[in-house]
């Protein structure tokens, strides 16, 4: 009679059950919530404009906003994919407070240094650049800052792209399928390992 090792089998069964549970959670819980969130974001550009928010709330992404930049404090250029580079400015909006980040426009020149003295800015809300490493972002759940993407660029810059819903990741279907595949692969590997083990051990009588 060939015996199945009890403890390793239980551990594999628990691991497989956990993977299946994570897959169900992604498909039955996380994915419906993300779809509802994306539906809300899709409706945001048509809503009335608001003042630049003082709090971080992802539900405000793509809302039309306006704000006064009293003084540009610093500017930097960052990669913007197919658009080339984007010019981002940190603004003072009052005597106190966090201020705001503004993406003024894009350029093909990595050495561009646009001149902008501030003033009233209108546009839509997007996520500000996140300088956290990818691994750190997995464990740091601090909300990402919001940024005003300006409608009208200053001289020397091209206009920013319109709000793009595809920039908001929606990978929960892929994550769910991935967990199910992990469970299937773990099961197959363990069954094959048991067969190999039984072939290399003498049969107990």
C-alpha positions in Angstrom: 0.0 0.0 0.0 1.4 3.4 -1.0 0.9 6.0 1.7 0.2 9.7 1.0 2.2 12.0 3.4 -0.4 13.6 5.6 1.2 16.9 6.7 2.7 17.9 3.3 -0.7 17.1 1.6 -2.6 19.2 4.2 -0.2 22.1 3.6 -0.6 21.9 -0.1 -4.4 21.6 0.2 -4.4 24.7 2.4 -2.2 26.6 0.0 -4.4 25.6 -3.0 -7.6 26.6 -1.0 -6.0 30.0 -0.2 -5.2 30.6 -3.9 -8.7 29.7 -4.9 -10.1 32.0 -2.2 -8.0 34.8 -3.5 -9.2 34.2 -7.0 -12.8 34.3 -5.9 -12.2 37.4 -3.9 -10.7 39.2 -7.0 -13.6 38.2 -9.3 -16.5 38.4 -6.9 -15.5 41.4 -4.7 -12.7 43.5 -6.1 -13.7 43.4 -9.8 -17.3 44.5 -9.3 -16.1 47.4 -7.1 -13.5 48.5 -9.6 -16.1 48.4 -12.4 -18.5 50.6 -10.4 -15.6 52.9 -9.6 -14.7 53.2 -13.3 -18.3 53.9 -14.2 -18.2 56.8 -11.7 -15.0 58.2 -13.2 -16.4 58.0 -16.7 -19.2 60.3 -15.6 -16.9 62.8 -13.8 -15.8 65.0 -16.8 -19.5 66.0 -17.4 -20.1 67.1 -13.8 -19.9 70.8 -12.7 -16.4 72.1 -12.1 -15.1 72.3 -8.5 -12.3 74.0 -6.6 -9.1 72.1 -6.3 -9.7 69.6 -3.4 -7.7 69.9 -0.2 -8.1 66.1 0.4 -7.0 63.1 -1.6 -10.0 61.2 -3.0 -9.7 59.0 -6.0 -13.4 59.3 -6.7 -12.7 62.9 -7.9 -10.4 61.8 -10.7 -11.2 63.4 -14.0 -13.5 66.1 -12.4 -13.2 69.5 -13.9 -11.4 71.9 -11.5 -10.0 75.4 -11.2 -7.5 76.8 -8.8 -5.2 79.9 -8.3 -1.5 79.3 -8.3 -0.2 82.2 -6.3 3.4 81.4 -6.9 5.2 78.5 -8.8 7.7 77.1 -6.4 9.5 74.6 -8.5 9.2 73.0 -11.9 10.5 69.7 -13.4 10.2 67.7 -16.6 9.2 64.1 -16.6 8.7 61.4 -19.3 5.1 61.3 -20.7 5.2 58.3 -23.0 4.1 59.0 -26.6 3.6 62.7 -25.7 7.3 63.0 -25.0 7.8 64.9 -21.8 5.5 66.8 -19.4 6.2 70.0 -17.4 5.1 69.8 -13.8 5.0 72.7 -11.4 4.5 72.8 -7.6 2.4 75.8 -6.7 1.7 77.8 -3.6 -2.0 78.4 -3.2 -2.1 80.2 0.1 -0.1 81.2 3.2 -0.6 77.7 4.6 -1.6 74.3 3.3 -0.2 71.6 1.0 -0.3 73.7 -2.2 -1.0 71.9 -5.4 0.7 70.1 -8.3 0.0 71.3 -11.9 0.8 69.6 -15.1 1.1 72.6 -17.5 1.6 70.8 -20.8 3.9 68.5 -22.9 7.0 69.0 -25.0 9.3 67.0 -27.2 12.3 68.8 -25.8 13.8 67.2 -22.7 15.7 70.4 -22.0 12.7 72.7 -22.2 12.3 75.3 -19.5 9.0 77.1 -19.9 8.3 80.4 -18.3 5.2 80.6 -16.2 4.4 83.0 -13.4 1.2 81.3 -12.1 -2.3 82.5 -12.1 -5.7 80.9 -12.5 -5.6 77.4 -13.9 -8.4 75.2 -15.2 -8.3 71.6 -16.1 -9.1 68.2 -14.7 -7.8 66.0 -11.8 -5.4 63.2 -12.3 -2.9 61.4 -10.1 0.3 63.2 -9.4 3.6 61.4 -10.1 4.4 58.8 -7.4 8.1 58.6 -6.5 7.7 55.6 -4.3 9.4 52.4 -5.6 7.0 49.7 -6.9 7.8 47.3 -4.0 7.2 50.1 -1.4 3.9 51.0 -3.0 2.6 47.5 -2.4 2.9 48.0 1.4 2.4 51.7 1.7 -1.3 52.4 1.3 -1.0 56.2 1.5 -3.4 57.7 -1.1 -1.7 59.1 -4.2 -1.8 62.9 -4.4 -4.0 64.6 -7.0 -2.7 66.9 -9.7 -4.4 69.5 -11.9 -3.8 68.8 -15.6 -4.2 72.2 -17.2 -6.4 72.8 -20.3 -4.4 75.6 -21.7 -0.6 75.3 -21.8 1.8 78.3 -21.5 3.8 79.3 -24.6 6.3 76.7 -25.6 4.3 73.7 -24.5 1.7 71.5 -26.2 -1.7 70.9 -24.8 -2.2 68.0 -22.3 -4.1 64.9 -23.4 -7.8 64.6 -22.5 -8.8 62.5 -19.5 -8.1 58.8 -20.3 -10.0 56.2 -18.4 -7.6 53.5 -19.6 -4.9 55.1 -17.4 -6.7 53.6 -14.3 -5.7 50.0 -14.0 -8.4 47.3 -13.9 -6.5 44.0 -13.5 -8.8 42.1 -11.2 -10.0 39.7 -13.8 -6.4 38.8 -14.7 -5.5 38.6 -11.0 -8.4 36.2 -10.4 -7.5 33.9 -13.3 -3.9 34.0 -12.2 -4.7 32.8 -8.8 -6.8 29.9 -10.2 -3.9 29.0 -12.5 -1.5 29.0 -9.5 -3.8 26.7 -7.7 -4.0 24.3 -10.7 -0.2 24.3 -11.2 0.5 23.7 -7.5 -1.9 20.8 -7.6 -0.4 19.2 -10.7 3.1 19.7 -9.4 2.3 18.0 -6.1 0.5 15.1 -7.8 3.5 14.6 -10.0 5.8 14.8 -7.0 3.8 12.1 -5.2 4.0 9.8 -8.3 7.7 10.3 -8.5 8.1 9.6 -4.8 6.1 6.4 -5.0 8.1 5.2 -7.9 11.4 5.6 -6.1 10.3 4.0 -2.8 9.7 0.3 -2.2 6.1 -0.8 -1.8 5.0 -1.4 1.8 3.2 -4.7 2.5 
